[in-house]
């Protein structure tokens, strides 16, 4: 346990999800992707390294990275 209750809650949620997946990280990821697909929300991937989202206007469609729009519009 940390001294940060938010991190403690986050870590506990992660542990529960992993336990629910039988301790198998591949099952955990598969379950997350399944829930994403069922959600009906658009799921986007943000490039790792160098890029950082600096502005969001409520949806990932309008995210801006390094001053360039990531929108598909």
Phi and psi in radians as a Rosetta constraint file:
Dihedral C 1 N 2 CA 2 C 2 CIRCULARHARMONIC -1.646 0.35
Dihedral N 2 CA 2 C 2 N 3 CIRCULARHARMONIC -3.076 0.35
Dihedral C 2 N 3 CA 3 C 3 CIRCULARHARMONIC -1.625 0.35
Dihedral N 3 CA 3 C 3 N 4 CIRCULARHARMONIC 0.129 0.35
Dihedral C 3 N 4 CA 4 C 4 CIRCULARHARMONIC -1.955 0.35
Dihedral N 4 CA 4 C 4 N 5 CIRCULARHARMONIC 1.886 0.35
Dihedral C 4 N 5 CA 5 C 5 CIRCULARHARMONIC -1.112 0.35
Dihedral N 5 CA 5 C 5 N 6 CIRCULARHARMONIC -0.478 0.35
Dihedral C 5 N 6 CA 6 C 6 CIRCULARHARMONIC -1.200 0.35
Dihedral N 6 CA 6 C 6 N 7 CIRCULARHARMONIC -0.801 0.35
Dihedral C 6 N 7 CA 7 C 7 CIRCULARHARMONIC -1.123 0.35
Dihedral N 7 CA 7 C 7 N 8 CIRCULARHARMONIC -0.675 0.35
Dihedral C 7 N 8 CA 8 C 8 CIRCULARHARMONIC -1.040 0.35
Dihedral N 8 CA 8 C 8 N 9 CIRCULARHARMONIC -0.762 0.35
Dihedral C 8 N 9 CA 9 C 9 CIRCULARHARMONIC -1.147 0.35
Dihedral N 9 CA 9 C 9 N 10 CIRCULARHARMONIC -0.723 0.35
Dihedral C 9 N 10 CA 10 C 10 CIRCULARHARMONIC -1.081 0.35
Dihedral N 10 CA 10 C 10 N 11 CIRCULARHARMONIC -0.800 0.35
Dihedral C 10 N 11 CA 11 C 11 CIRCULARHARMONIC -1.127 0.35
Dihedral N 11 CA 11 C 11 N 12 CIRCULARHARMONIC -0.695 0.35
Dihedral C 11 N 12 CA 12 C 12 CIRCULARHARMONIC -1.133 0.35
Dihedral N 12 CA 12 C 12 N 13 CIRCULARHARMONIC -0.706 0.35
Dihedral C 12 N 13 CA 13 C 13 CIRCULARHARMONIC -1.126 0.35
Dihedral N 13 CA 13 C 13 N 14 CIRCULARHARMONIC -0.744 0.35
Dihedral C 13 N 14 CA 14 C 14 CIRCULARHARMONIC -1.070 0.35
Dihedral N 14 CA 14 C 14 N 15 CIRCULARHARMONIC -0.777 0.35
Dihedral C 14 N 15 CA 15 C 15 CIRCULARHARMONIC -1.096 0.35
Dihedral N 15 CA 15 C 15 N 16 CIRCULARHARMONIC -0.697 0.35
Dihedral C 15 N 16 CA 16 C 16 CIRCULARHARMONIC -1.130 0.35
Dihedral N 16 CA 16 C 16 N 17 CIRCULARHARMONIC -0.780 0.35
Dihedral C 16 N 17 CA 17 C 17 CIRCULARHARMONIC -1.058 0.35
Dihedral N 17 CA 17 C 17 N 18 CIRCULARHARMONIC -0.734 0.35
Dihedral C 17 N 18 CA 18 C 18 CIRCULARHARMONIC -1.169 0.35
Dihedral N 18 CA 18 C 18 N 19 CIRCULARHARMONIC -0.704 0.35
Dihedral C 18 N 19 CA 19 C 19 CIRCULARHARMONIC -1.096 0.35
Dihedral N 19 CA 19 C 19 N 20 CIRCULARHARMONIC -0.783 0.35
Dihedral C 19 N 20 CA 20 C 20 CIRCULARHARMONIC -1.062 0.35
Dihedral N 20 CA 20 C 20 N 21 CIRCULARHARMONIC -0.457 0.35
Dihedral C 20 N 21 CA 21 C 21 CIRCULARHARMONIC -1.577 0.35
Dihedral N 21 CA 21 C 21 N 22 CIRCULARHARMONIC 0.230 0.35
Dihedral C 21 N 22 CA 22 C 22 CIRCULARHARMONIC 1.246 0.35
Dihedral N 22 CA 22 C 22 N 23 CIRCULARHARMONIC 0.357 0.35
Dihedral C 22 N 23 CA 23 C 23 CIRCULARHARMONIC 1.348 0.35
Dihedral N 23 CA 23 C 23 N 24 CIRCULARHARMONIC 0.140 0.35
Dihedral C 23 N 24 CA 24 C 24 CIRCULARHARMONIC -1.762 0.35
Dihedral N 24 CA 24 C 24 N 25 CIRCULARHARMONIC 1.990 0.35
Dihedral C 24 N 25 CA 25 C 25 CIRCULARHARMONIC -1.082 0.35
Dihedral N 25 CA 25 C 25 N 26 CIRCULARHARMONIC -0.605 0.35
Dihedral C 25 N 26 CA 26 C 26 CIRCULARHARMONIC -1.142 0.35
Dihedral N 26 CA 26 C 26 N 27 CIRCULARHARMONIC -0.695 0.35
Dihedral C 26 N 27 CA 27 C 27 CIRCULARHARMONIC -1.151 0.35
Dihedral N 27 CA 27 C 27 N 28 CIRCULARHARMONIC -0.674 0.35
Dihedral C 27 N 28 CA 28 C 28 CIRCULARHARMONIC -1.052 0.35
Dihedral N 28 CA 28 C 28 N 29 CIRCULARHARMONIC -0.856 0.35
Dihedral C 28 N 29 CA 29 C 29 CIRCULARHARMONIC -1.116 0.35
Dihedral N 29 CA 29 C 29 N 30 CIRCULARHARMONIC -0.734 0.35
Dihedral C 29 N 30 CA 30 C 30 CIRCULARHARMONIC -1.063 0.35
Dihedral N 30 CA 30 C 30 N 31 CIRCULARHARMONIC -0.722 0.35
Dihedral C 30 N 31 CA 31 C 31 CIRCULARHARMONIC -1.140 0.35
Dihedral N 31 CA 31 C 31 N 32 CIRCULARHARMONIC -0.695 0.35
Dihedral C 31 N 32 CA 32 C 32 CIRCULARHARMONIC -1.117 0.35
Dihedral N 32 CA 32 C 32 N 33 CIRCULARHARMONIC -0.794 0.35
Dihedral C 32 N 33 CA 33 C 33 CIRCULARHARMONIC -1.121 0.35
Dihedral N 33 CA 33 C 33 N 34 CIRCULARHARMONIC -0.633 0.35
Dihedral C 33 N 34 CA 34 C 34 CIRCULARHARMONIC -1.127 0.35
Dihedral N 34 CA 34 C 34 N 35 CIRCULARHARMONIC -0.774 0.35
Dihedral C 34 N 35 CA 35 C 35 CIRCULARHARMONIC -1.137 0.35
Dihedral N 35 CA 35 C 35 N 36 CIRCULARHARMONIC -0.650 0.35
Dihedral C 35 N 36 CA 36 C 36 CIRCULARHARMONIC -1.065 0.35
Dihedral N 36 CA 36 C 36 N 37 CIRCULARHARMONIC -0.792 0.35
Dihedral C 36 N 37 CA 37 C 37 CIRCULARHARMONIC -1.115 0.35
Dihedral N 37 CA 37 C 37 N 38 CIRCULARHARMONIC -0.697 0.35
Dihedral C 37 N 38 CA 38 C 38 CIRCULARHARMONIC -1.283 0.35
Dihedral N 38 CA 38 C 38 N 39 CIRCULARHARMONIC -0.361 0.35
Dihedral C 38 N 39 CA 39 C 39 CIRCULARHARMONIC -1.153 0.35
Dihedral N 39 CA 39 C 39 N 40 CIRCULARHARMONIC -0.466 0.35
Dihedral C 39 N 40 CA 40 C 40 CIRCULARHARMONIC 1.434 0.35
Dihedral N 40 CA 40 C 40 N 41 CIRCULARHARMONIC -0.067 0.35
Dihedral C 40 N 41 CA 41 C 41 CIRCULARHARMONIC -1.525 0.35
Dihedral N 41 CA 41 C 41 N 42 CIRCULARHARMONIC 2.572 0.35
Dihedral C 41 N 42 CA 42 C 42 CIRCULARHARMONIC -1.246 0.35
Dihedral N 42 CA 42 C 42 N 43 CIRCULARHARMONIC 2.262 0.35
Dihedral C 42 N 43 CA 43 C 43 CIRCULARHARMONIC -1.888 0.35
Dihedral N 43 CA 43 C 43 N 44 CIRCULARHARMONIC 2.204 0.35
Dihedral C 43 N 44 CA 44 C 44 CIRCULARHARMONIC -2.097 0.35
Dihedral N 44 CA 44 C 44 N 45 CIRCULARHARMONIC 2.733 0.35
Dihedral C 44 N 45 CA 45 C 45 CIRCULARHARMONIC -1.931 0.35
Dihedral N 45 CA 45 C 45 N 46 CIRCULARHARMONIC 2.349 0.35
Dihedral C 45 N 46 CA 46 C 46 CIRCULARHARMONIC -1.758 0.35
Dihedral N 46 CA 46 C 46 N 47 CIRCULARHARMONIC 2.313 0.35
Dihedral C 46 N 47 CA 47 C 47 CIRCULARHARMONIC -0.982 0.35
Dihedral N 47 CA 47 C 47 N 48 CIRCULARHARMONIC 2.477 0.35
Dihedral C 47 N 48 CA 48 C 48 CIRCULARHARMONIC -1.614 0.35
Dihedral N 48 CA 48 C 48 N 49 CIRCULARHARMONIC 2.482 0.35
Dihedral C 48 N 49 CA 49 C 49 CIRCULARHARMONIC 1.436 0.35
Dihedral N 49 CA 49 C 49 N 50 CIRCULARHARMONIC 2.641 0.35
Dihedral C 49 N 50 CA 50 C 50 CIRCULARHARMONIC 0.937 0.35
Dihedral N 50 CA 50 C 50 N 51 CIRCULARHARMONIC -0.732 0.35
Dihedral C 50 N 51 CA 51 C 51 CIRCULARHARMONIC -1.646 0.35
Dihedral N 51 CA 51 C 51 N 52 CIRCULARHARMONIC 2.535 0.35
Dihedral C 51 N 52 CA 52 C 52 CIRCULARHARMONIC -2.545 0.35
Dihedral N 52 CA 52 C 52 N 53 CIRCULARHARMONIC 2.336 0.35
Dihedral C 52 N 53 CA 53 C 53 CIRCULARHARMONIC -1.222 0.35
Dihedral N 53 CA 53 C 53 N 54 CIRCULARHARMONIC 2.185 0.35
Dihedral C 53 N 54 CA 54 C 54 CIRCULARHARMONIC -1.919 0.35
Dihedral N 54 CA 54 C 54 N 55 CIRCULARHARMONIC -0.253 0.35
Dihedral C 54 N 55 CA 55 C 55 CIRCULARHARMONIC -2.673 0.35
Dihedral N 55 CA 55 C 55 N 56 CIRCULARHARMONIC 2.377 0.35
Dihedral C 55 N 56 CA 56 C 56 CIRCULARHARMONIC -2.384 0.35
Dihedral N 56 CA 56 C 56 N 57 CIRCULARHARMONIC 2.457 0.35
Dihedral C 56 N 57 CA 57 C 57 CIRCULARHARMONIC -1.995 0.35
Dihedral N 57 CA 57 C 57 N 58 CIRCULARHARMONIC 0.642 0.35
Dihedral C 57 N 58 CA 58 C 58 CIRCULARHARMONIC 1.840 0.35
Dihedral N 58 CA 58 C 58 N 59 CIRCULARHARMONIC -0.473 0.35
Dihedral C 58 N 59 CA 59 C 59 CIRCULARHARMONIC -2.384 0.35
Dihedral N 59 CA 59 C 59 N 60 CIRCULARHARMONIC 2.731 0.35
Dihedral C 59 N 60 CA 60 C 60 CIRCULARHARMONIC -1.161 0.35
Dihedral N 60 CA 60 C 60 N 61 CIRCULARHARMONIC -0.376 0.35
Dihedral C 60 N 61 CA 61 C 61 CIRCULARHARMONIC -1.033 0.35
Dihedral N 61 CA 61 C 61 N 62 CIRCULARHARMONIC -0.467 0.35
Dihedral C 61 N 62 CA 62 C 62 CIRCULARHARMONIC -1.856 0.35
Dihedral N 62 CA 62 C 62 N 63 CIRCULARHARMONIC 0.212 0.35
Dihedral C 62 N 63 CA 63 C 63 CIRCULARHARMONIC -1.162 0.35
Dihedral N 63 CA 63 C 63 N 64 CIRCULARHARMONIC 2.597 0.35
Dihedral C 63 N 64 CA 64 C 64 CIRCULARHARMONIC -2.116 0.35
Dihedral N 64 CA 64 C 64 N 65 CIRCULARHARMONIC 2.294 0.35
Dihedral C 64 N 65 CA 65 C 65 CIRCULARHARMONIC -2.199 0.35
Dihedral N 65 CA 65 C 65 N 66 CIRCULARHARMONIC 2.151 0.35
Dihedral C 65 N 66 CA 66 C 66 CIRCULARHARMONIC 0.904 0.35
Dihedral N 66 CA 66 C 66 N 67 CIRCULARHARMONIC 0.613 0.35
Dihedral C 66 N 67 CA 67 C 67 CIRCULARHARMONIC 1.415 0.35
Dihedral N 67 CA 67 C 67 N 68 CIRCULARHARMONIC 0.010 0.35
Dihedral C 67 N 68 CA 68 C 68 CIRCULARHARMONIC -1.949 0.35
Dihedral N 68 CA 68 C 68 N 69 CIRCULARHARMONIC 2.347 0.35
Dihedral C 68 N 69 CA 69 C 69 CIRCULARHARMONIC -1.190 0.35
Dihedral N 69 CA 69 C 69 N 70 CIRCULARHARMONIC 2.411 0.35
Dihedral C 69 N 70 CA 70 C 70 CIRCULARHARMONIC -1.699 0.35
Dihedral N 70 CA 70 C 70 N 71 CIRCULARHARMONIC 0.098 0.35
Dihedral C 70 N 71 CA 71 C 71 CIRCULARHARMONIC -1.164 0.35
Dihedral N 71 CA 71 C 71 N 72 CIRCULARHARMONIC 2.540 0.35
Dihedral C 71 N 72 CA 72 C 72 CIRCULARHARMONIC -1.507 0.35
Dihedral N 72 CA 72 C 72 N 73 CIRCULARHARMONIC 0.026 0.35
